[in-house]
Amino acid sequence: MQKATLSILGCGSALPTRKNFPSSQILEMRDKQYMIDCGEGTQIRIRQMGIKTNRLGHIFISHLHGDHCFGLIGLISSCGMLNRTADLHIHAQADLEKIMEIQLSYFCTDLPFKVIFHSINPRKHELIFEDRSVKVFSLPLKHRVPCCGFLFEEKPRDRHILREMIDFYNIPTWRIPKIKQGENFTTEEGEIIPNEVLTTAPDSPKRFAYCSDTAYSIKIIPLIQDVDCLFHEATFMEEELIRAKQTQHSTAHQAAEIALKSNVKKLIIGHYSARYVHQNELLDEAKAVFENTFLGEDMTVYEI
């Protein structure tokens, strides 16, 4: 079984620190890579972690604050110097293309690949991308500027073939794909062999939700219900609740409340204010509400 993993490249907020770069993640799902946000220093973290991005085709930008997109032009430029040839797709609100056009015209005039922009409406919950194995939906968030999170859903997997049954019934190789998709098998004698005899149930599709930046909002709860993993910003502790409301961010306590009410399996918190040198206090605050909470950390890989 291919595992779905989340590599956190940057887990800080607006002001970079020695410990935390600004927001960026790479989600690996069904042998493909999807980048979520691209803050300053993203390409440095990629190199430090030894991540090969040959399977990275799509970047999703949550909103147009610099700590979520300042790393784009550097990443694109480096991809050009590394002779990337595959198109790079960027999903974001329409203004990002206008912002990037000038930078691309100055610094990336001879790229060996195309940068293709796809406009999304951050105020709508809708399907924004789909391929053979994954669907991506926008999640409207509550922030000072138009902002959305993202919900990644695996499509149903094929059933697992029982090799001993294939051998026992002498099933030709060309029939196996259809059997994995649920078909029965008819022998040369006309006997129908039920699919349940030949296969076992597929692995459950994984679902991952990314919610940053946002104030506490119960509107997202029905959209992320029962996900396998939720990444939710926890910029402040509850003692800074007034500051959180002013800046339209969440506390660790609020992030955990969203996780609890959404019945998620796992919560990862991040997007920490630079004022928190010891982030375990944020973790403790969240775990008091939702036990299965993990501290998001730069250059760390988590299983979904």
C-alpha positions, -999 to 999 in steps of 0.1 A, spaced: 0 0 0 13 35 -9 12 57 21 0 93 20 25 116 36 28 153 45 63 170 44 63 203 62 88 226 47 78 257 67 55 259 97 59 295 108 38 326 102 47 361 87 81 365 104 107 338 97 127 325 126 157 303 128 134 274 137 105 280 114 103 291 78 70 305 64 42 282 52 48 255 27 40 217 26 42 189 1 15 163 2 24 129 -14 -7 109 -24 -9 81 -49 27 85 -61 22 122 -69 33 154 -51 11 185 -44 26 216 -29 4 237 -6 16 273 -2 51 284 -11 66 308 14 100 323 13 127 296 16 106 268 3 133 256 -22 159 257 5 139 234 27 133 211 -3 171 207 -7 177 204 30 152 175 32 165 159 0 131 159 -16 130 152 -53 103 172 -70 100 153 -103 65 143 -93 54 178 -84 30 191 -109 6 213 -90 9 241 -64 -20 254 -44 -18 289 -29 -43 296 -1 -41 335 -2 -20 364 -13 -1 372 19 37 371 13 44 344 38 24 320 16 37 329 -19 71 348 -17 89 315 -25 73 309 -58 95 329 -81 127 314 -66 113 279 -69 102 284 -105 136 299 -114 155 269 -99 133 244 -117 143 261 -149 180 259 -140 175 222 -133 160 217 -168 125 208 -157 104 202 -188 70 192 -173 44 220 -170 39 235 -136 3 243 -126 -5 270 -100 -40 271 -85 -47 304 -68 -70 335 -69 -67 354 -102 -45 383 -89 -16 360 -84 -11 355 -121 -9 394 -125 16 396 -97 38 368 -112 37 380 -148 61 408 -141 85 386 -121 84 358 -147 91 383 -175 121 396 -157 137 365 -141 123 335 -160 123 344 -197 137 312 -210 120 285 -189 120 250 -205 85 244 -192 52 263 -190 38 279 -158 0 275 -161 -23 295 -137 -57 282 -127 -80 308 -111 -100 297 -80 -127 315 -60 -116 314 -23 -151 322 -12 -166 290 -27 -164 254 -16 -160 236 -49 -140 211 -69 -109 229 -82 -88 200 -95 -91 164 -103 -69 137 -118 -72 99 -120 -66 94 -83 -72 126 -64 -98 153 -61 -91 187 -45 -117 211 -31 -115 247 -19 -124 254 17 -135 291 23 -117 304 54 -121 335 75 -92 359 72 -83 395 65 -80 389 28 -98 363 6 -84 329 17 -92 293 13 -79 260 25 -78 228 6 -94 193 10 -75 165 -8 -95 133 -13 -82 101 -28 -105 84 -52 -115 48 -43 -87 23 -48 -89 -10 -67 -95 -42 -47 -66 -64 -37 -60 -94 -59 -55 -128 -42 -27 -143 -62 -34 -179 -51 -70 -176 -65 -57 -162 -98 -34 -192 -101 -61 -217 -89 -86 -206 -116 -59 -200 -142 -71 -164 -148 -53 -147 -178 -33 -116 -169 -54 -93 -192 -85 -100 -170 -68 -89 -137 -74 -52 -140 -112 -56 -144 -113 -81 -116 -95 -56 -93 -122 -31 -103 -149 -56 -91 -158 -79 -120 -166 -116 -115 -147 -142 -135 -163 -169 -157 -143 -200 -163 -141 -219 -196 -167 -243 -182 -191 -214 -175 -187 -213 -138 -190 -178 -124 -165 -170 -97 -177 -141 -74 -153 -112 -71 -152 -116 -33 -135 -150 -38 -108 -135 -60 -101 -102 -41 -102 -85 -8 -115 -51 0 -95 -20 -10 -78 3 14 -99 32 25 -93 64 6 -73 90 25 -86 126 31 -64 155 42 -76 191 50 -54 222 51 -69 252 70 -45 282 72 -49 312 77 -82 315 94 -100 328 124 -121 303 143 -150 293 120 -175 265 125 -186 268 89 -157 245 79 -168 217 102 -192 200 78 -167 203 50 -138 185 68 -159 160 88 -141 127 95 -109 135 76 -79 114 83 -57 144 90 -63 181 95 -36 207 94 -50 238 112 -33 270 120 -25 277 157 -9 311 155 -15 321 191 -23 307 225 -56 314 242 -41 342 263 -37 361 230 -73 356 220 -79 393 214 -49 395 192 -61 364 173 -95 380 166 -78 413 155 -56 395 130 -82 368 120 -61 339 132 -68 310 155 -55 299 189 -42 263 196 -73 258 217 -96 268 188 -78 246 163 -83 217 187 -120 225 190 -124 224 153 -107 190 152 -129 177 180 -162 189 165 -152 177 130 -143 142 144 -110 142 126 -86 113 132 -54 134 136 -47 171 140 -14 188 131 -10 224 143 13 251 128 17 287 115 31 298 148 37 334 158 74 342 162 68 351 198 66 314 207 101 300 211 89 270 230 60 257 209 52 227 232 30 251 251 9 254 220 8 217 218 -2 213 254 -31 238 249 -44 219 219 -40 184 234 -61 194 264 -90 196 240 -81 171 213 -56 144 225 -45 132 191 -27 165 182 8 167 168 31 197 167 39 207 132 77 211 127 98 222 98 116 195 79 93 167 94 73 141 75 39 129 89 19 100 78 -17 109 69 
